[in-house]
């Protein structure tokens, strides 16, 4: 019945998409499971298979280390959060070992910017 109501109303989103959109709006984003890979020049973040299956619009992102303005460690419950700030965005990563990973990213970014 809900699907029919949405079709009649001309809404193309499924109810779950509307709920997720509400979470994104309220919380300023959505936590997505995945992997982070740090190299000497960039940080690659990719959603895991389950999240790619549920959130079709998700794509992997890459942040160049030379574009980082700051790397901050924020408090979190059980795991801490790393905030990666660029001129356009703030990307947040929640992980175990966040302080050590943040320090590694800072050191690599300092080398990348020379």
N, CA, C and O atoms as CSV, one atom per row, in Angstrom:
chain,resi,resn,atom,element,x,y,z
A,1,UNK,N,N,0.815,-1.200,0.000
A,1,UNK,CA,C,0.000,0.000,0.000
A,1,UNK,C,C,0.855,1.259,0.000
A,1,UNK,O,O,0.530,2.226,-0.688
A,2,UNK,N,N,1.951,1.259,0.768
A,2,UNK,CA,C,2.793,2.451,0.825
A,2,UNK,C,C,3.362,2.767,-0.546
A,2,UNK,O,O,3.409,3.929,-0.950
A,3,UNK,N,N,3.801,1.727,-1.271
A,3,UNK,CA,C,4.343,1.955,-2.603
A,3,UNK,C,C,3.333,2.615,-3.524
A,3,UNK,O,O,3.683,3.511,-4.292
A,4,UNK,N,N,2.089,2.182,-3.452
A,4,UNK,CA,C,1.026,2.764,-4.277
A,4,UNK,C,C,0.814,4.232,-3.943
A,4,UNK,O,O,0.657,5.057,-4.843
A,5,UNK,N,N,0.808,4.560,-2.673
A,5,UNK,CA,C,0.632,5.957,-2.258
A,5,UNK,C,C,1.760,6.815,-2.816
A,5,UNK,O,O,1.520,7.917,-3.308
A,6,UNK,N,N,2.992,6.309,-2.741
A,6,UNK,CA,C,4.109,7.082,-3.262
A,6,UNK,C,C,4.023,7.222,-4.778
A,6,UNK,O,O,4.356,8.275,-5.321
A,7,UNK,N,N,3.577,6.168,-5.469
A,7,UNK,CA,C,3.430,6.246,-6.917
A,7,UNK,C,C,2.374,7.274,-7.308
A,7,UNK,O,O,2.589,8.064,-8.228
A,8,UNK,N,N,1.236,7.270,-6.617
A,8,UNK,CA,C,0.158,8.213,-6.910
A,8,UNK,C,C,0.611,9.640,-6.632
A,8,UNK,O,O,0.242,10.567,-7.353
A,9,UNK,N,N,1.412,9.812,-5.587
A,9,UNK,CA,C,1.880,11.144,-5.220
A,9,UNK,C,C,2.977,11.637,-6.157
A,9,UNK,O,O,3.361,12.805,-6.095
A,10,UNK,N,N,3.479,10.775,-7.012
A,10,UNK,CA,C,4.523,11.183,-7.941
A,10,UNK,C,C,5.910,11.195,-7.322
A,10,UNK,O,O,6.820,11.822,-7.864
A,11,UNK,N,N,6.085,10.523,-6.210
A,11,UNK,CA,C,7.392,10.463,-5.557
A,11,UNK,C,C,8.117,9.239,-6.088
A,11,UNK,O,O,7.589,8.128,-6.035
A,12,UNK,N,N,9.315,9.436,-6.597
A,12,UNK,CA,C,10.030,8.320,-7.204
A,12,UNK,C,C,10.878,7.549,-6.200
A,12,UNK,O,O,11.416,6.495,-6.539
A,13,UNK,N,N,11.010,8.049,-4.971
A,13,UNK,CA,C,11.834,7.362,-3.986
A,13,UNK,C,C,11.034,6.309,-3.237
A,13,UNK,O,O,9.837,6.468,-2.999
A,14,UNK,N,N,11.720,5.227,-2.870
A,14,UNK,CA,C,11.115,4.204,-2.032
A,14,UNK,C,C,11.081,4.722,-0.599
A,14,UNK,O,O,11.856,5.616,-0.258
A,15,UNK,N,N,10.209,4.188,0.247
A,15,UNK,CA,C,10.151,4.637,1.646
A,15,UNK,C,C,11.501,4.584,2.356
A,15,UNK,O,O,11.829,5.493,3.119
A,16,UNK,N,N,12.291,3.532,2.117
A,16,UNK,CA,C,13.594,3.444,2.780
A,16,UNK,C,C,14.501,4.596,2.348
A,16,UNK,O,O,15.274,5.111,3.156
A,17,UNK,N,N,14.413,5.003,1.084
A,17,UNK,CA,C,15.218,6.127,0.608
A,17,UNK,C,C,14.819,7.421,1.302
A,17,UNK,O,O,15.671,8.251,1.617
A,18,UNK,N,N,13.527,7.589,1.539
A,18,UNK,CA,C,13.056,8.787,2.238
A,18,UNK,C,C,13.545,8.812,3.682
A,18,UNK,O,O,13.918,9.869,4.190
A,19,UNK,N,N,13.547,7.661,4.343
A,19,UNK,CA,C,14.049,7.575,5.722
A,19,UNK,C,C,15.535,7.903,5.757
A,19,UNK,O,O,15.981,8.676,6.605
A,20,UNK,N,N,16.303,7.320,4.842
A,20,UNK,CA,C,17.741,7.593,4.796
A,20,UNK,C,C,18.014,9.061,4.492
A,20,UNK,O,O,18.942,9.645,5.053
A,21,UNK,N,N,17.228,9.657,3.623
A,21,UNK,CA,C,17.383,11.086,3.329
A,21,UNK,C,C,17.130,11.916,4.580
A,21,UNK,O,O,17.812,12.914,4.812
A,22,UNK,N,N,16.150,11.508,5.388
A,22,UNK,CA,C,15.884,12.198,6.651
A,22,UNK,C,C,17.053,12.097,7.609
A,22,UNK,O,O,17.412,13.079,8.259
A,23,UNK,N,N,17.660,10.903,7.707
A,23,UNK,CA,C,18.839,10.730,8.555
A,23,UNK,C,C,19.980,11.615,8.069
A,23,UNK,O,O,20.640,12.279,8.868
A,24,UNK,N,N,20.214,11.623,6.748
A,24,UNK,CA,C,21.301,12.439,6.199
A,24,UNK,C,C,21.091,13.914,6.527
A,24,UNK,O,O,22.028,14.609,6.920
A,25,UNK,N,N,19.870,14.381,6.365
A,25,UNK,CA,C,19.570,15.790,6.628
A,25,UNK,C,C,19.755,16.113,8.105
A,25,UNK,O,O,20.363,17.130,8.439
A,26,UNK,N,N,19.243,15.268,8.993
A,26,UNK,CA,C,19.304,15.536,10.430
A,26,UNK,C,C,20.733,15.438,10.960
A,26,UNK,O,O,21.174,16.297,11.724
A,27,UNK,N,N,21.459,14.386,10.554
A,27,UNK,CA,C,22.792,14.145,11.092
A,27,UNK,C,C,23.903,14.736,10.231
A,27,UNK,O,O,25.071,14.673,10.614
A,28,UNK,N,N,23.569,15.301,9.089
A,28,UNK,CA,C,24.589,15.880,8.227
A,28,UNK,C,C,25.363,14.841,7.440
A,28,UNK,O,O,26.442,15.138,6.927
A,29,UNK,N,N,24.849,13.653,7.334
A,29,UNK,CA,C,25.525,12.594,6.597
A,29,UNK,C,C,25.034,11.239,7.044
A,29,UNK,O,O,24.088,11.133,7.826
A,30,UNK,N,N,25.675,10.211,6.549
A,30,UNK,CA,C,25.283,8.851,6.868
A,30,UNK,C,C,26.558,8.034,7.028
A,30,UNK,O,O,27.423,8.060,6.152
A,31,UNK,N,N,26.686,7.306,8.142
A,31,UNK,CA,C,27.860,6.455,8.342
A,31,UNK,C,C,27.742,5.245,7.431
A,31,UNK,O,O,26.703,4.586,7.385
A,32,UNK,N,N,28.811,4.963,6.710
A,32,UNK,CA,C,28.830,3.869,5.752
A,32,UNK,C,C,30.053,3.003,6.031
A,32,UNK,O,O,31.169,3.514,6.133
A,33,UNK,N,N,29.846,1.697,6.154
A,33,UNK,CA,C,30.967,0.783,6.354
A,33,UNK,C,C,31.806,0.682,5.098
A,33,UNK,O,O,31.290,0.766,3.984
A,34,UNK,N,N,33.104,0.500,5.284
A,34,UNK,CA,C,33.970,0.376,4.128
A,34,UNK,C,C,35.428,0.276,4.508
A,34,UNK,O,O,35.767,-0.093,5.632
A,35,UNK,N,N,36.284,0.605,3.570
A,35,UNK,CA,C,37.733,0.525,3.768
A,35,UNK,C,C,38.382,1.858,3.437
A,35,UNK,O,O,37.922,2.604,2.572
A,36,UNK,N,N,39.470,2.134,4.155
A,36,UNK,CA,C,40.272,3.317,3.874
A,36,UNK,C,C,41.680,2.843,3.534
A,36,UNK,O,O,42.228,1.966,4.203
A,37,UNK,N,N,42.256,3.426,2.494
A,37,UNK,CA,C,43.619,3.092,2.083
A,37,UNK,C,C,44.393,4.399,1.987
A,37,UNK,O,O,43.976,5.332,1.300
A,38,UNK,N,N,45.519,4.456,2.680
A,38,UNK,CA,C,46.343,5.661,2.689
A,38,UNK,C,C,47.646,5.362,1.959
A,38,UNK,O,O,48.340,4.397,2.277
A,39,UNK,N,N,47.970,6.203,0.974
A,39,UNK,CA,C,49.231,6.072,0.244
A,39,UNK,C,C,50.047,7.341,0.457
A,39,UNK,O,O,49.636,8.230,1.203
A,40,UNK,N,N,51.183,7.423,-0.185
A,40,UNK,CA,C,52.046,8.596,-0.051
A,40,UNK,C,C,51.440,9.843,-0.679
A,40,UNK,O,O,51.910,10.950,-0.416
A,41,UNK,N,N,50.402,9.686,-1.507
A,41,UNK,CA,C,49.833,10.854,-2.181
A,41,UNK,C,C,48.331,11.047,-1.981
A,41,UNK,O,O,47.811,12.128,-2.259
A,42,UNK,N,N,47.623,10.020,-1.503
A,42,UNK,CA,C,46.162,10.139,-1.428
A,42,UNK,C,C,45.560,9.214,-0.371
A,42,UNK,O,O,46.204,8.300,0.144
A,43,UNK,N,N,44.299,9.499,-0.080
A,43,UNK,CA,C,43.488,8.651,0.794
A,43,UNK,C,C,42.313,8.174,-0.053
A,43,UNK,O,O,41.566,8.985,-0.599
A,44,UNK,N,N,42.153,6.860,-0.159
A,44,UNK,CA,C,41.033,6.288,-0.906
A,44,UNK,C,C,40.056,5.680,0.092
A,44,UNK,O,O,40.453,4.920,0.975
A,45,UNK,N,N,38.781,6.017,-0.052
A,45,UNK,CA,C,37.739,5.501,0.830
A,45,UNK,C,C,36.692,4.827,-0.047
A,45,UNK,O,O,36.148,5.438,-0.967
A,46,UNK,N,N,36.416,3.554,0.251
A,46,UNK,CA,C,35.476,2.785,-0.569
A,46,UNK,C,C,34.433,2.112,0.316
A,46,UNK,O,O,34.783,1.507,1.330
A,47,UNK,N,N,33.154,2.210,-0.055
A,47,UNK,CA,C,32.117,1.513,0.712
A,47,UNK,C,C,32.244,-0.002,0.529
A,47,UNK,O,O,32.704,-0.478,-0.509
A,48,UNK,N,N,31.829,-0.747,1.555
A,48,UNK,CA,C,31.874,-2.203,1.441
A,48,UNK,C,C,30.736,-2.703,0.552
A,48,UNK,O,O,29.861,-1.934,0.155
A,49,UNK,N,N,30.762,-3.986,0.250
A,49,UNK,CA,C,29.799,-4.580,-0.682
A,49,UNK,C,C,28.358,-4.391,-0.226
A,49,UNK,O,O,27.491,-4.052,-1.032
A,50,UNK,N,N,28.096,-4.609,1.064
A,50,UNK,CA,C,26.729,-4.471,1.560
A,50,UNK,C,C,26.213,-3.046,1.358
A,50,UNK,O,O,25.076,-2.857,0.924
A,51,UNK,N,N,27.029,-2.051,1.666
A,51,UNK,CA,C,26.593,-0.665,1.512
A,51,UNK,C,C,26.438,-0.272,0.054
A,51,UNK,O,O,25.546,0.509,-0.280
A,52,UNK,N,N,27.288,-0.796,-0.823
A,52,UNK,CA,C,27.112,-0.522,-2.258
A,52,UNK,C,C,25.804,-1.120,-2.763
A,52,UNK,O,O,25.160,-0.548,-3.642
A,53,UNK,N,N,25.403,-2.273,-2.209
A,53,UNK,CA,C,24.157,-2.914,-2.632
A,53,UNK,C,C,22.940,-2.123,-2.171
A,53,UNK,O,O,21.941,-2.047,-2.886
A,54,UNK,N,N,23.016,-1.533,-0.976
A,54,UNK,CA,C,21.878,-0.799,-0.416
A,54,UNK,C,C,21.825,0.638,-0.920
A,54,UNK,O,O,20.750,1.155,-1.222
A,55,UNK,N,N,22.976,1.277,-1.009
A,55,UNK,CA,C,23.057,2.689,-1.412
A,55,UNK,C,C,23.697,2.758,-2.801
A,55,UNK,O,O,24.913,2.903,-2.918
A,56,UNK,N,N,22.894,2.657,-3.830
A,56,UNK,CA,C,23.412,2.585,-5.195
A,56,UNK,C,C,24.188,3.833,-5.602
A,56,UNK,O,O,25.041,3.767,-6.487
A,57,UNK,N,N,23.905,4.969,-4.968
A,57,UNK,CA,C,24.563,6.218,-5.349
A,57,UNK,C,C,25.961,6.360,-4.762
A,57,UNK,O,O,26.696,7.277,-5.129
A,58,UNK,N,N,26.339,5.454,-3.844
A,58,UNK,CA,C,27.651,5.560,-3.215
A,58,UNK,C,C,28.754,5.243,-4.205
A,58,UNK,O,O,28.634,4.341,-5.034
A,59,UNK,N,N,29.818,5.997,-4.101
A,59,UNK,CA,C,30.984,5.751,-4.932
A,59,UNK,C,C,32.221,5.870,-4.056
A,59,UNK,O,O,32.183,6.478,-2.986
A,60,UNK,N,N,33.296,5.295,-4.513
A,60,UNK,CA,C,34.564,5.470,-3.816
A,60,UNK,C,C,35.015,6.908,-4.001
A,60,UNK,O,O,34.732,7.534,-5.023
A,61,UNK,N,N,35.720,7.424,-3.001
A,61,UNK,CA,C,36.255,8.779,-3.129
A,61,UNK,C,C,37.750,8.752,-2.870
A,61,UNK,O,O,38.263,7.860,-2.194
A,62,UNK,N,N,38.430,9.730,-3.411
A,62,UNK,CA,C,39.862,9.863,-3.193
A,62,UNK,C,C,40.163,11.306,-2.826
A,62,UNK,O,O,39.733,12.238,-3.505
A,63,UNK,N,N,40.904,11.475,-1.749
A,63,UNK,CA,C,41.338,12.802,-1.310
A,63,UNK,C,C,42.844,12.888,-1.504
A,63,UNK,O,O,43.590,12.050,-0.998
A,64,UNK,N,N,43.283,13.890,-2.228
A,64,UNK,CA,C,44.727,14.080,-2.389
A,64,UNK,C,C,45.293,14.667,-1.104
A,64,UNK,O,O,44.708,15.588,-0.535
A,65,UNK,N,N,46.415,14.148,-0.644
A,65,UNK,CA,C,47.013,14.631,0.598
A,65,UNK,C,C,47.386,16.107,0.518
A,65,UNK,O,O,47.334,16.810,1.527
A,66,UNK,N,N,47.760,16.584,-0.662
A,66,UNK,CA,C,48.128,17.999,-0.798
A,66,UNK,C,C,46.926,18.918,-0.612
A,66,UNK,O,O,47.097,20.113,-0.369
A,67,UNK,N,N,45.702,18.374,-0.723
A,67,UNK,CA,C,44.489,19.177,-0.550
A,67,UNK,C,C,44.011,19.250,0.898
A,67,UNK,O,O,43.107,20.026,1.206
A,68,UNK,N,N,44.600,18.459,1.788
A,68,UNK,CA,C,44.150,18.454,3.180
A,68,UNK,C,C,44.534,19.752,3.884
A,68,UNK,O,O,45.688,20.177,3.843
A,69,UNK,N,N,43.551,20.371,4.528
A,69,UNK,CA,C,43.802,21.556,5.350
A,69,UNK,C,C,44.051,21.174,6.798
A,69,UNK,O,O,44.842,21.815,7.491
A,70,UNK,N,N,43.370,20.120,7.256
A,70,UNK,CA,C,43.582,19.648,8.626
A,70,UNK,C,C,43.142,18.199,8.761
A,70,UNK,O,O,42.328,17.692,7.989
A,71,UNK,N,N,43.712,17.554,9.774
A,71,UNK,CA,C,43.349,16.189,10.148
A,71,UNK,C,C,43.111,16.227,11.646
A,71,UNK,O,O,44.046,16.427,12.422
A,72,UNK,N,N,41.859,16.035,12.058
A,72,UNK,CA,C,41.502,16.140,13.471
A,72,UNK,C,C,40.965,14.807,13.975
A,72,UNK,O,O,40.329,14.064,13.228
A,73,UNK,N,N,41.224,14.508,15.243
A,73,UNK,CA,C,40.638,13.337,15.889
A,73,UNK,C,C,39.519,13.835,16.790
A,73,UNK,O,O,39.736,14.674,17.665
A,74,UNK,N,N,38.324,13.310,16.564
A,74,UNK,CA,C,37.141,13.710,17.323
A,74,UNK,C,C,36.717,12.576,18.248
A,74,UNK,O,O,37.001,11.410,17.972
A,75,UNK,N,N,36.043,12.908,19.337
A,75,UNK,CA,C,35.591,11.847,20.242
A,75,UNK,C,C,34.506,10.997,19.599
A,75,UNK,O,O,33.784,11.445,18.708
A,76,UNK,N,N,34.411,9.783,20.062
A,76,UNK,CA,C,33.376,8.881,19.581
A,76,UNK,C,C,33.139,7.796,20.606
A,76,UNK,O,O,33.969,7.573,21.487
A,77,UNK,N,N,32.026,7.130,20.496
A,77,UNK,CA,C,31.697,6.037,21.396
A,77,UNK,C,C,32.320,4.762,20.844
A,77,UNK,O,O,32.015,4.385,19.712
A,78,UNK,N,N,33.157,4.105,21.575
A,78,UNK,CA,C,33.913,2.905,21.217
A,78,UNK,C,C,35.063,3.245,20.273
A,78,UNK,O,O,36.211,2.930,20.586
A,79,UNK,N,N,34.801,3.868,19.146
A,79,UNK,CA,C,35.871,4.255,18.223
A,79,UNK,C,C,35.867,5.765,18.043
A,79,UNK,O,O,34.822,6.410,18.123
A,80,UNK,N,N,37.044,6.317,17.799
A,80,UNK,CA,C,37.157,7.755,17.565
A,80,UNK,C,C,36.946,8.042,16.077
A,80,UNK,O,O,36.880,7.128,15.254
A,81,UNK,N,N,36.844,9.321,15.757
A,81,UNK,CA,C,36.536,9.770,14.400
A,81,UNK,C,C,37.681,10.638,13.894
A,81,UNK,O,O,38.201,11.479,14.629
A,82,UNK,N,N,38.067,10.437,12.658
A,82,UNK,CA,C,39.061,11.294,12.008
A,82,UNK,C,C,38.308,12.206,11.053
A,82,UNK,O,O,37.573,11.732,10.186
A,83,UNK,N,N,38.489,13.517,11.208
A,83,UNK,CA,C,37.884,14.497,10.303
A,83,UNK,C,C,38.964,14.981,9.347
A,83,UNK,O,O,39.962,15.562,9.772
A,84,UNK,N,N,38.767,14.742,8.066
A,84,UNK,CA,C,39.704,15.142,7.014
A,84,UNK,C,C,39.110,16.356,6.315
A,84,UNK,O,O,38.129,16.239,5.580
A,85,UNK,N,N,39.706,17.520,6.544
A,85,UNK,CA,C,39.161,18.770,6.005
A,85,UNK,C,C,39.929,19.188,4.756
A,85,UNK,O,O,41.156,19.292,4.761
A,86,UNK,N,N,39.162,19.428,3.674
A,86,UNK,CA,C,39.708,19.990,2.441
A,86,UNK,C,C,39.032,21.343,2.240
A,86,UNK,O,O,38.129,21.685,3.004
A,87,UNK,N,N,39.435,22.123,1.243
A,87,UNK,CA,C,38.762,23.409,1.024
A,87,UNK,C,C,37.256,23.274,0.754
A,87,UNK,O,O,36.498,24.194,1.062
A,88,UNK,N,N,36.815,22.157,0.191
A,88,UNK,CA,C,35.403,21.992,-0.160
A,88,UNK,C,C,34.600,21.131,0.801
A,88,UNK,O,O,33.390,21.324,0.922
A,89,UNK,N,N,35.231,20.188,1.486
A,89,UNK,CA,C,34.487,19.185,2.252
A,89,UNK,C,C,35.184,18.827,3.555
A,89,UNK,O,O,36.363,19.117,3.761
A,90,UNK,N,N,34.409,18.183,4.430
A,90,UNK,CA,C,34.963,17.499,5.594
A,90,UNK,C,C,34.488,16.058,5.492
A,90,UNK,O,O,33.287,15.786,5.515
A,91,UNK,N,N,35.427,15.148,5.382
A,91,UNK,CA,C,35.115,13.725,5.303
A,91,UNK,C,C,35.479,13.120,6.648
A,91,UNK,O,O,36.596,13.302,7.133
A,92,UNK,N,N,34.540,12.400,7.252
A,92,UNK,CA,C,34.781,11.808,8.565
A,92,UNK,C,C,34.868,10.294,8.439
A,92,UNK,O,O,34.064,9.654,7.760
A,93,UNK,N,N,35.876,9.741,9.120
A,93,UNK,CA,C,36.131,8.307,9.113
A,93,UNK,C,C,36.144,7.826,10.555
A,93,UNK,O,O,36.881,8.364,11.381
A,94,UNK,N,N,35.339,6.824,10.862
A,94,UNK,CA,C,35.306,6.236,12.207
A,94,UNK,C,C,36.064,4.912,12.130
A,94,UNK,O,O,35.760,4.054,11.301
A,95,UNK,N,N,37.062,4.761,13.016
A,95,UNK,CA,C,37.833,3.518,12.965
A,95,UNK,C,C,38.554,3.269,14.283
A,95,UNK,O,O,38.728,4.172,15.101
A,96,UNK,N,N,38.967,2.018,14.465
A,96,UNK,CA,C,39.846,1.682,15.576
A,96,UNK,C,C,41.224,2.239,15.251
A,96,UNK,O,O,41.616,2.272,14.084
A,97,UNK,N,N,41.962,2.673,16.259
A,97,UNK,CA,C,43.300,3.205,16.035
A,97,UNK,C,C,43.305,4.567,15.363
A,97,UNK,O,O,44.280,4.929,14.703
A,98,UNK,N,N,42.235,5.321,15.521
A,98,UNK,CA,C,42.106,6.619,14.842
A,98,UNK,C,C,43.253,7.582,15.148
A,98,UNK,O,O,43.761,8.208,14.218
A,99,UNK,N,N,43.688,7.736,16.409
A,99,UNK,CA,C,44.783,8.683,16.663
A,99,UNK,C,C,46.065,8.332,15.893
A,99,UNK,O,O,46.719,9.219,15.344
A,100,UNK,N,N,46.421,7.052,15.853
A,100,UNK,CA,C,47.630,6.643,15.133
A,100,UNK,C,C,47.474,6.841,13.628
A,100,UNK,O,O,48.402,7.304,12.966
A,101,UNK,N,N,46.312,6.495,13.084
A,101,UNK,CA,C,46.076,6.686,11.648
A,101,UNK,C,C,46.079,8.168,11.294
A,101,UNK,O,O,46.631,8.558,10.266
A,102,UNK,N,N,45.468,8.992,12.134
A,102,UNK,CA,C,45.454,10.440,11.888
A,102,UNK,C,C,46.880,10.990,11.867
A,102,UNK,O,O,47.212,11.823,11.024
A,103,UNK,N,N,47.714,10.529,12.784
A,103,UNK,CA,C,49.105,10.991,12.822
A,103,UNK,C,C,49.849,10.559,11.561
A,103,UNK,O,O,50.621,11.332,10.995
A,104,UNK,N,N,49.617,9.333,11.129
A,104,UNK,CA,C,50.244,8.850,9.895
A,104,UNK,C,C,49.811,9.711,8.705
A,104,UNK,O,O,50.639,10.066,7.866
A,105,UNK,N,N,48.535,10.044,8.629
A,105,UNK,CA,C,48.030,10.886,7.536
A,105,UNK,C,C,48.666,12.271,7.599
A,105,UNK,O,O,49.062,12.817,6.569
A,106,UNK,N,N,48.769,12.847,8.802
A,106,UNK,CA,C,49.407,14.169,8.948
A,106,UNK,C,C,50.846,14.142,8.437
A,106,UNK,O,O,51.273,15.042,7.713
A,107,UNK,N,N,51.588,13.104,8.819
A,107,UNK,CA,C,52.990,12.999,8.397
A,107,UNK,C,C,53.108,12.848,6.886
A,107,UNK,O,O,53.955,13.489,6.263
A,108,UNK,N,N,52.269,12.010,6.296
A,108,UNK,CA,C,52.298,11.833,4.842
A,108,UNK,C,C,51.874,13.109,4.120
A,108,UNK,O,O,52.434,13.445,3.077
A,109,UNK,N,N,50.889,13.820,4.665
A,109,UNK,CA,C,50.442,15.080,4.056
A,109,UNK,C,C,51.550,16.125,4.115
A,109,UNK,O,O,51.744,16.881,3.163
A,110,UNK,N,N,52.276,16.170,5.228
A,110,UNK,CA,C,53.388,17.125,5.352
A,110,UNK,C,C,54.462,16.828,4.311
A,110,UNK,O,O,55.017,17.751,3.714
A,111,UNK,N,N,54.760,15.556,4.088
A,111,UNK,CA,C,55.743,15.178,3.063
A,111,UNK,C,C,55.232,15.509,1.660
A,111,UNK,O,O,55.996,15.952,0.802
A,112,UNK,N,N,53.941,15.291,1.436
A,112,UNK,CA,C,53.359,15.523,0.107
A,112,UNK,C,C,53.363,17.000,-0.266
A,112,UNK,O,O,53.522,17.352,-1.435
A,113,UNK,N,N,53.184,17.867,0.741
A,113,UNK,CA,C,53.154,19.305,0.457
A,113,UNK,C,C,54.543,19.919,0.469
A,113,UNK,O,O,54.715,21.084,0.111
A,114,UNK,N,N,55.537,19.134,0.883
A,114,UNK,CA,C,56.930,19.531,0.828
A,114,UNK,C,C,57.302,20.586,1.780
A,114,UNK,O,O,58.461,21.000,1.820
